[in-house]
Amino acid sequence: MRALEDIAQTLRLGQLHPTAVLNTLIAAENEGGLSAVRHIERQLTRSADALSERRHPHSQLAQIWLNSTRAYLVAQTEQKQAV
């Protein structure tokens, strides 16, 4: 999945831009629906925990990705319910 590669790249570089986060999540949803975004959330949950345990210098970025993904899922769910 391209989104996971993009996320891994930002974690390696230690740089993250809000637009990149949103674009990545939108692209993932376009490719595989909300189930793809949920898959990303599951992967990020495991990754954020592992990076935090290892005290990785970019573990905070993984947590930002996770929080952003969860917020995206909530927003999309609410939007679909409103329609």
C-alpha positions as CSV (number, residue, x, y, z in Angstrom):
1,M,0.0,0.0,0.0
2,R,1.5,3.3,-1.1
3,A,0.2,5.2,2.0
4,L,2.2,3.0,4.3
5,E,5.3,3.7,2.3
6,D,4.7,7.4,2.4
7,I,4.2,7.2,6.2
8,A,7.3,5.2,6.7
9,Q,9.3,7.8,4.6
10,T,8.1,10.7,6.8
11,L,9.1,8.7,9.9
12,R,12.6,8.1,8.4
13,L,13.0,11.7,7.5
14,G,11.5,13.1,10.7
15,Q,9.4,15.6,8.8
16,L,5.7,15.9,8.4
17,H,3.4,18.4,6.7
18,P,-0.3,18.5,7.5
19,T,-1.1,18.6,3.8
20,A,0.8,15.4,3.2
21,V,-1.1,13.7,5.9
22,L,-4.5,14.7,4.5
23,N,-3.5,13.9,0.9
24,T,-2.2,10.4,2.0
25,L,-5.4,9.6,3.8
26,I,-7.6,10.8,0.9
27,A,-5.5,8.7,-1.5
28,A,-5.8,5.6,0.7
29,E,-9.6,6.1,0.9
30,N,-9.8,6.6,-2.9
31,E,-7.9,3.4,-3.5
32,G,-9.5,1.1,-0.9
33,G,-12.3,2.9,0.9
34,L,-12.5,3.5,4.6
35,S,-11.4,-0.1,5.2
36,A,-8.0,0.9,3.8
37,V,-7.8,3.8,6.2
38,R,-8.8,1.5,9.1
39,H,-5.9,-0.8,8.0
40,I,-3.6,2.1,8.2
41,E,-4.9,2.9,11.7
42,R,-4.2,-0.6,12.8
43,Q,-0.7,-0.5,11.4
44,L,0.0,2.9,13.0
45,T,-1.3,1.7,16.4
46,R,1.3,-1.1,16.4
47,S,4.1,1.1,14.9
48,A,3.5,4.0,17.3
49,D,3.6,1.7,20.3
50,A,6.8,0.0,19.1
51,L,8.6,3.3,18.3
52,S,7.6,4.7,21.6
53,E,8.9,1.7,23.5
54,R,12.2,1.9,21.7
55,R,12.3,5.7,22.3
56,H,12.7,6.3,18.6
57,P,13.4,10.0,17.9
58,H,10.4,10.2,15.5
59,S,7.9,8.3,17.6
60,Q,6.0,11.5,18.1
61,L,5.4,11.7,14.4
62,A,3.9,8.2,14.4
63,Q,1.6,9.3,17.1
64,I,0.6,12.4,15.0
65,W,-0.1,10.1,12.1
66,L,-2.2,7.8,14.3
67,N,-4.2,10.7,15.8
68,S,-4.7,12.3,12.4
69,T,-5.9,9.0,10.9
70,R,-8.4,8.5,13.7
71,A,-9.7,12.0,13.3
72,Y,-10.1,11.4,9.6
73,L,-12.1,8.3,10.2
74,V,-14.4,10.1,12.7
75,A,-14.9,13.0,10.2
76,Q,-15.7,10.6,7.3
77,T,-18.0,8.5,9.4
78,E,-19.9,11.6,10.6
79,Q,-20.1,13.0,7.1
80,K,-21.5,9.8,5.7
81,Q,-24.1,9.7,8.5
82,A,-25.2,13.2,7.8
83,V,-26.0,12.5,4.2
